[in-house]
């Protein structure tokens, strides 16, 4: 008996909030070929619950425009219900404050915000300060098989709550721009689990693009991002409060002993 073929997981790449020149269909060819078990659709339309729920992963690519409140609500519900969300940031020179604030409004629900700057590193760099090599990686499925990643001018992130930093700077990493951050406080990749879903936030989309995907270890990292985000978090099933049941059982047992003792 032949085994039933498993349908590919579906990824939606949103460009409705990107520059008109954004073209992930051309610039993300390598990742789509690496991940044959996934299908990638580029969509240029308003984000709604009906749209995003068709996909296992939604990616916000090259940010530029404003996220509407309704779109933020749709994406939050989508993640809570088990969807995977990848949010890409941008350096301060290419990302206006009003757009950044709406992306931070979305990401802050998951304990992550974007800062207005770009990350430089004078010693760990791929050619120039503007292409930092991030080698301070936390142990996580995103960093499995990854010793470093390279991005072009990523912005830094701030995290709170249950969000987890995955890629940080080292002792001489710094940011350039309105919000100054130094050393290991520079966070470029963070993740969060919310409801049944998972969120990956990266300071730049370039780690996924063909122009940077072949730099070490961007390929492995990119694959890990989509793989991890596509797997819903399984929450414990609601059921009996076993602690309460045990307490009631103990009390009942004590009462039985008291009654038995009095009957003697």
C-alpha positions, 0 to 999 in steps of 0.5 A: 500500500502506497503511503499518502503524499504529504502536502507541502507547507505553505509560506506567504511572503507579504510585499504589500508593506514593502518598497515597490521594488521588492521582489522576493520571487526573484531574490529568494530563489535559493531558499525556495529550492532548498526547502522543497517540502515548502511552497512559497507564495508572494502576496501583495494585498491587505492582510486579513484573517481569511488570507493568512490562515491559509498558510503555515508561515507568514513572512513580512518582507522588507518593511516600508509601509504601515501595518493597519490595526486590523492587520496587526489584529489578524496576525496576532490571532493567526499566531495565537491559533498556531500560525508561524510569523517571521518579521523582518526589520530594516536599518534606520536609513531605509525605514521611516519611524511611522512604519517602524512603530507599527511593526513594533506595535505588532512585535511587542505583543510577542515581547519584541520591538525594533530600534532605530539604528543599524548594527556595526562590528569593527572586528567581526565583519564581512568586508565592512562595518555594515555587514556584521558577523553575528557569532554569539548564538544562543542554543535553540533550534534556530541556531542548530548547525549555525556558528554565525550569520551575516546580514547587511545593516540590520537594526537591533531589537529589544526584548521583554517577557518570554521573548528569547534572544538568539543572535547577539553582538559581542564586546565591540558590537555597536549600533549607529543611529538614534538608539545607541546599544553596545556589546551583548545588549545588541540583539539581531534575532529573537523568537517568541511563542504565543498561544499555539504559534511561533514568531521569529524576528530578524533585524534584516531580511537580507539573511534570506536573500540570494545576495547573502544566503550563501554566506556562512551559515545563512542557508542553515539559519534560514531553513531553521527559521521557516522550519521552526516557525511552521511547527505549532506549539502544543499547549497542555490540554485543559483538564482536571486540576490534578493538584486540587484533586490530590488535595481533596483526596488527602482531606477525604482520607483524613476525614475517613481516619477521624471517623474510624477513630471515633467509632472505636 
